[in-house]
Amino acid sequence: MNLHEIKATSVAHKTRIRRGRGRGSGKGKTCGRGSNGQRSRSGDKKANLYEGGQMPLFRHLPKRGFNNKIFAHRYTIVNVGALNSFADGQEVDPKVLIESGLIARVLDGVKILGDGELTRALTVKAHHFSKSAAEKIEAAGGSATVLSGGEGKGQDSAE
């Protein structure tokens, strides 16, 4: 191989286009931006939904319905079967559930659902119980106590 046989590899970077440097450069006068108008100016970015001054579609369609999601109660769920990890006769409330790692945090309250079987007599305190969960807790010899709003949510209860 000789020096005159070496060919250049693919170009590492493209040469910069020099715009606005006269008609002979091919990118003079309007610099490749077309004729006058909004798009030829600097800072011409418009919102994605902009339709050139026409009323946007999302604004001329009516708003419909009502969403109650922001008013809904979001309960942290615990199934009855998960309560078997506690000792027989223990009192289980939201604070104990967090300490044991069964729940991460109390949202608007703790709800006990009836999935699984309970073999231990526990005193369970929660904000809400399903009918089947309450029946299973009482059938195992325990008791299900409903907490009022602020109890067990990390708030100081009034004394």
C-alpha positions as CSV (number, residue, x, y, z in Angstrom):
1,M,0.0,0.0,0.0
2,N,1.3,3.4,-1.0
3,L,0.4,6.9,0.2
4,H,-1.5,7.7,-3.0
5,E,-3.8,4.6,-2.5
6,I,-5.2,5.7,0.9
7,K,-8.8,6.8,0.7
8,A,-10.6,9.0,3.3
9,T,-12.9,7.2,5.7
10,S,-16.4,8.5,6.4
11,V,-16.4,12.2,7.4
12,A,-16.3,12.6,11.2
13,H,-18.4,15.8,11.0
14,K,-20.2,17.8,8.4
15,T,-19.0,21.1,7.3
16,R,-21.0,24.0,8.8
17,I,-23.4,25.7,6.3
18,R,-22.6,29.4,6.2
19,R,-25.9,31.1,5.8
20,G,-26.5,34.7,4.8
21,R,-23.2,35.2,3.0
22,G,-24.4,36.3,-0.4
23,R,-26.2,34.6,-3.3
24,G,-23.2,32.8,-4.5
25,S,-23.1,30.6,-1.4
26,G,-26.5,29.2,-2.2
27,K,-27.8,30.1,1.2
28,G,-27.9,33.9,0.9
29,K,-30.8,36.4,1.1
30,T,-33.4,34.3,3.1
31,C,-30.9,31.7,4.3
32,G,-33.1,28.7,3.3
33,R,-36.0,29.9,5.4
34,G,-38.3,30.8,2.4
35,S,-40.0,34.1,2.0
36,N,-41.2,36.5,4.8
37,G,-43.5,35.4,7.5
38,Q,-43.7,34.0,11.0
39,R,-41.5,31.0,10.3
40,S,-38.8,33.1,8.7
41,R,-38.2,35.0,12.0
42,S,-36.1,34.0,14.9
43,G,-38.0,32.6,17.9
44,D,-40.8,31.3,15.7
45,K,-41.7,28.3,18.0
46,K,-45.4,27.9,18.6
47,A,-47.3,25.6,20.9
48,N,-48.0,22.2,19.5
49,L,-51.8,22.7,19.4
50,Y,-51.5,26.1,17.7
51,E,-53.6,26.1,14.5
52,G,-52.6,29.4,12.9
53,G,-55.1,31.6,14.6
54,Q,-58.0,29.3,14.0
55,M,-59.9,28.2,17.2
56,P,-58.1,25.0,18.3
57,L,-60.1,21.8,18.2
58,F,-59.8,21.2,22.0
59,R,-61.3,24.6,22.6
60,H,-64.3,24.4,20.4
61,L,-65.4,21.0,21.7
62,P,-67.6,21.1,24.8
63,K,-66.4,19.9,28.2
64,R,-68.5,16.9,29.3
65,G,-69.1,15.0,32.5
66,F,-67.9,15.2,36.0
67,N,-65.0,13.3,37.6
68,N,-65.4,12.5,41.3
69,K,-61.9,11.0,41.6
70,I,-60.5,13.9,43.7
71,F,-63.2,13.4,46.3
72,A,-62.9,9.6,46.5
73,H,-61.5,7.9,49.6
74,R,-58.3,6.0,48.9
75,Y,-57.8,3.2,51.5
76,T,-54.6,1.2,52.1
77,I,-55.7,-2.4,51.6
78,V,-54.7,-5.3,53.9
79,N,-56.1,-8.8,53.5
80,V,-57.2,-11.0,56.5
81,G,-54.7,-13.7,55.5
82,A,-51.8,-11.3,56.0
83,L,-52.7,-10.8,59.6
84,N,-51.6,-14.4,60.5
85,S,-48.1,-13.0,60.9
86,F,-49.0,-11.4,64.2
87,A,-49.0,-13.2,67.6
88,D,-52.2,-14.7,69.0
89,G,-54.1,-12.0,71.1
90,Q,-52.1,-9.1,69.7
91,E,-53.8,-5.7,69.1
92,V,-53.3,-4.7,65.4
93,D,-53.8,-1.1,64.4
94,P,-52.4,1.0,61.4
95,K,-49.2,2.0,63.4
96,V,-48.5,-1.7,64.0
97,L,-49.1,-2.6,60.4
98,I,-46.6,0.1,59.2
99,E,-44.0,-1.1,61.8
100,S,-44.4,-4.7,60.6
101,G,-44.0,-3.7,56.9
102,L,-47.4,-4.9,55.8
103,I,-48.3,-1.4,54.6
104,A,-46.0,1.5,53.6
105,R,-48.3,4.3,54.6
106,V,-51.9,5.1,55.6
107,L,-53.7,7.1,52.8
108,D,-57.3,8.0,53.8
109,G,-57.4,5.0,56.1
110,V,-56.8,1.3,56.3
111,K,-59.3,-1.2,55.0
112,I,-59.3,-4.8,55.9
113,L,-60.6,-7.2,53.2
114,G,-61.6,-10.8,53.5
115,D,-59.2,-12.6,51.2
116,G,-57.5,-15.5,53.0
117,E,-58.0,-17.3,56.3
118,L,-57.3,-16.1,59.8
119,T,-56.2,-18.6,62.4
120,R,-55.4,-16.2,65.3
121,A,-57.6,-14.3,67.7
122,L,-56.6,-10.7,67.1
123,T,-58.0,-7.3,68.1
124,V,-57.9,-5.5,64.8
125,K,-58.5,-1.7,64.6
126,A,-58.9,-0.2,61.1
127,H,-60.9,2.5,59.4
128,H,-63.0,0.1,57.4
129,F,-63.8,-3.6,57.2
130,S,-65.5,-5.6,54.5
131,K,-68.3,-7.8,55.8
132,S,-66.5,-11.0,55.1
133,A,-63.3,-9.7,56.9
134,A,-65.2,-8.7,60.0
135,E,-66.9,-12.2,60.0
136,K,-63.6,-14.0,59.7
137,I,-61.9,-12.0,62.5
138,E,-64.8,-12.6,64.9
139,A,-65.0,-16.3,63.8
140,A,-61.3,-16.7,64.8
141,G,-62.1,-15.4,68.3
142,G,-60.9,-11.8,67.7
143,S,-62.7,-8.4,67.4
144,A,-62.9,-5.8,64.6
145,T,-63.0,-2.2,65.8
146,V,-63.7,0.6,63.4
147,L,-61.5,3.7,63.9
148,S,-62.9,7.2,63.4
149,G,-61.3,9.7,60.9
150,G,-58.1,10.9,62.5
151,E,-57.1,7.8,64.5
152,G,-54.1,5.8,63.3
153,K,-53.2,8.2,60.5
154,G,-50.1,9.6,62.2
155,Q,-52.1,12.6,63.6
156,D,-52.4,13.3,67.3
157,S,-55.9,12.4,68.5
158,A,-57.8,14.9,70.7
159,E,-57.6,13.9,74.4
